[in-house]
């Protein structure tokens, strides 16, 4: 009898210790990102501003003047670097990019993280399979990203060979989908 009571507790512990926690909110299935629920009925910007792990990205989007664009109809697939990803950049890089005189460079970096269309992990994995282990997609910036799998992990590689791991996938939005990544991609 004790064993039967322990099993549900173990199952709940495992579920709530996952990086992707699904919850019901207002009748919507949500994903928790940065301590906040991401609602499929909201757009990319409306959700991102609530994530404590994406404050640098949100500040950069505002500085680049991309808020209106990312609130548009889309659809967009956004590979959203966490604050820790920006912290990996050389000291002073983020501060330099946020300066008004570097707006075009910042815009280039940010739009390099966006692919036009709605590509959830299943569609990305299908593209990878069709490409015999790799898939390449054009970004809104005009550059290319390469996608690959390593075991069950989805990875994105920029044109310089830097790789970012998708840490949270399929965060559905009203105007697309977000995949959280652990490294800033550079054109």
C-alpha positions as CSV (number, residue, x, y, z in Angstrom):
1,X,0.0,0.0,0.0
2,X,2.8,2.4,0.9
3,X,4.4,1.8,-2.6
4,X,1.2,2.8,-4.3
5,X,1.1,6.1,-2.4
6,X,4.7,6.9,-3.2
7,X,4.3,6.5,-7.0
8,X,2.1,9.5,-7.5
9,X,4.4,11.7,-5.4
10,X,7.4,10.6,-7.5
11,X,5.5,11.3,-10.7
12,X,4.5,14.8,-9.5
13,X,8.1,15.5,-8.4
14,X,9.5,14.5,-11.8
15,X,6.8,16.5,-13.6
16,X,7.4,19.7,-11.7
17,X,11.2,19.6,-11.9
18,X,11.1,19.7,-15.7
19,X,12.2,22.9,-17.5
20,X,9.0,22.9,-19.4
21,X,6.0,23.0,-17.1
22,X,2.6,22.9,-18.6
23,X,-0.2,24.6,-16.8
24,X,-3.8,25.5,-17.4
25,X,-4.4,29.2,-17.5
26,X,-7.7,30.8,-18.5
27,X,-8.6,27.6,-20.4
28,X,-5.3,27.7,-22.4
29,X,-2.4,25.2,-22.2
30,X,0.6,27.3,-21.4
31,X,4.3,26.7,-21.1
32,X,6.3,28.3,-18.2
33,X,9.3,30.4,-19.4
34,X,11.3,32.5,-17.0
35,X,8.8,32.0,-14.3
36,X,5.8,33.2,-16.3
37,X,3.1,31.5,-18.3
38,X,3.3,32.0,-22.0
39,X,-0.2,32.1,-23.5
40,X,-0.9,31.0,-27.0
41,X,-3.6,33.8,-27.3
42,X,-0.9,36.5,-26.8
43,X,1.7,37.6,-29.4
44,X,5.5,37.1,-29.1
45,X,6.1,40.5,-27.4
46,X,3.2,40.2,-24.9
47,X,4.6,36.9,-23.7
48,X,8.3,37.7,-23.8
49,X,8.0,40.8,-21.5
50,X,6.8,38.5,-18.7
51,X,9.8,36.2,-18.8
52,X,12.5,37.0,-16.2
53,X,15.0,35.0,-18.3
54,X,14.5,37.3,-21.4
55,X,14.9,40.8,-20.0
56,X,18.0,41.5,-22.1
57,X,16.3,40.2,-25.3
58,X,13.2,42.4,-24.6
59,X,15.4,45.5,-24.0
60,X,17.2,44.7,-27.3
61,X,14.0,44.3,-29.2
62,X,12.8,47.7,-27.8
63,X,16.2,49.4,-28.6
64,X,16.1,48.0,-32.2
65,X,12.5,49.2,-32.7
66,X,11.2,45.7,-33.5
67,X,8.3,45.6,-31.0
68,X,5.7,46.5,-33.6
69,X,7.1,44.0,-36.1
70,X,7.0,41.1,-33.5
71,X,3.5,42.1,-32.5
72,X,2.4,41.8,-36.1
73,X,0.5,38.9,-37.7
74,X,3.6,36.9,-38.7
75,X,3.8,34.0,-38.4
76,X,7.3,34.1,-36.9
77,X,9.6,31.4,-35.5
78,X,11.8,33.1,-32.9
79,X,14.9,31.5,-31.4
80,X,15.0,33.5,-28.1
81,X,18.3,33.7,-26.3
82,X,18.0,33.7,-22.5
83,X,19.8,36.4,-20.4
84,X,22.6,33.8,-19.7
85,X,23.2,33.5,-23.4
86,X,23.8,37.3,-23.7
87,X,26.1,37.0,-20.7
88,X,28.3,34.6,-22.7
89,X,29.2,37.4,-25.2
90,X,32.4,39.4,-24.7
91,X,32.2,41.9,-22.0
92,X,30.6,45.2,-23.2
93,X,29.1,43.7,-26.3
94,X,25.5,44.0,-25.2
95,X,26.0,47.6,-24.0
96,X,27.6,48.5,-27.3
97,X,24.8,46.9,-29.3
98,X,22.2,48.8,-27.3
99,X,23.6,52.2,-28.1
100,X,21.5,54.2,-30.6
101,X,24.3,54.5,-33.1
102,X,24.5,50.7,-33.3
103,X,20.8,50.2,-34.0
104,X,21.3,48.7,-37.4
105,X,23.9,46.1,-36.1
106,X,21.5,45.2,-33.2
107,X,18.6,44.8,-35.7
108,X,20.7,42.5,-37.8
109,X,21.6,40.3,-34.8
110,X,18.0,40.1,-33.6
111,X,16.4,39.5,-37.0
112,X,19.0,36.7,-37.5
113,X,17.1,34.9,-34.7
114,X,13.8,35.0,-36.6
115,X,12.6,32.7,-39.4
116,X,9.4,33.7,-41.3
117,X,6.8,31.0,-40.8
118,X,5.6,28.8,-38.0
119,X,8.2,26.0,-37.4
120,X,7.5,24.0,-34.3
121,X,10.0,21.3,-33.2
122,X,8.1,18.5,-35.2
123,X,8.4,20.5,-38.4
124,X,12.0,21.3,-37.8
125,X,12.8,17.6,-37.1
126,X,11.0,16.7,-40.3
127,X,13.2,19.1,-42.2
128,X,16.3,17.7,-40.5
129,X,15.3,14.1,-41.4
130,X,14.6,15.1,-45.0
131,X,18.0,16.9,-45.1
132,X,19.7,13.7,-43.9
133,X,20.7,15.1,-40.5
134,X,20.7,18.9,-41.2
135,X,18.2,21.5,-42.4
136,X,19.0,25.1,-43.4
137,X,16.6,28.0,-43.2
138,X,16.8,31.6,-44.2
139,X,16.4,34.1,-41.5
140,X,14.5,37.4,-41.7
141,X,17.9,39.1,-41.6
142,X,18.8,37.3,-44.8
143,X,21.4,34.9,-43.4
144,X,21.0,31.2,-42.8
145,X,20.7,29.0,-39.8
146,X,21.4,25.2,-39.8
147,X,19.4,22.8,-37.6
148,X,20.5,19.4,-36.4
149,X,19.7,16.8,-33.7
150,X,22.0,15.4,-31.1
151,X,20.1,12.6,-29.5
152,X,16.8,14.1,-28.4
153,X,18.2,17.7,-28.4
154,X,17.5,20.2,-31.1
155,X,20.5,22.5,-32.0
156,X,20.8,25.6,-34.1
157,X,24.1,26.7,-35.7
158,X,24.8,30.1,-37.0
159,X,27.0,31.0,-40.0
160,X,30.1,31.2,-37.8
161,X,29.7,27.6,-36.6
162,X,28.4,28.6,-33.1
163,X,25.8,26.2,-31.8
164,X,22.8,27.0,-29.6
165,X,20.8,24.3,-27.8
166,X,17.0,24.6,-27.8
167,X,16.3,24.4,-24.1
168,X,12.5,25.0,-24.3
169,X,10.7,24.2,-27.5
170,X,7.3,24.9,-28.9
171,X,6.2,27.9,-27.0
172,X,3.2,28.7,-29.1
173,X,2.1,32.3,-29.7
174,X,-0.8,34.0,-31.5
175,X,1.7,35.0,-34.2
176,X,4.1,32.1,-34.3
177,X,6.3,30.0,-32.0
178,X,9.3,30.6,-29.8
179,X,12.1,28.2,-29.1
180,X,14.3,29.3,-26.1
181,X,18.1,28.9,-26.8
182,X,21.2,29.0,-24.6
183,X,23.5,30.9,-27.0
184,X,23.2,34.1,-29.0
185,X,23.5,33.4,-32.8
186,X,25.6,35.8,-34.8
187,X,25.3,36.5,-38.6
